[in-house]
Amino acid sequence: MIDPYQALGVAKGANEKEIKSAYRKLAKELHPDKNKDNPKATERFSDVTRAYDLLLDKDKRAQFDRGEIDAEGNPTAPYGFGG
């Protein structure tokens, strides 16, 4: 998955309102019901939804910004190695 900020097209310092607005716009455009013949749109819709979920969760967003988790919410150093 791409960077959640890039997925939504918002700056790293975006506030909750900006994130919600960007998500709504993209969700309307990419929703599977509007793009039945476009599997890429469905995939992008999933990416946008995951990005939205991550960025609206204050704890996960902070972890992502610190590099502790990846864009999918997985630990970047799951066994304590790294850094």
Secondary structure as GFF3:
##gff-version 3
##sequence-region A 1 83
A	DSSP	alpha_helix	4	8	.	.	.	ID=ss1
A	DSSP	alpha_helix	16	30	.	.	.	ID=ss2
A	DSSP	alpha_helix	39	56	.	.	.	ID=ss3
A	DSSP	alpha_helix	58	66	.	.	.	ID=ss4
###
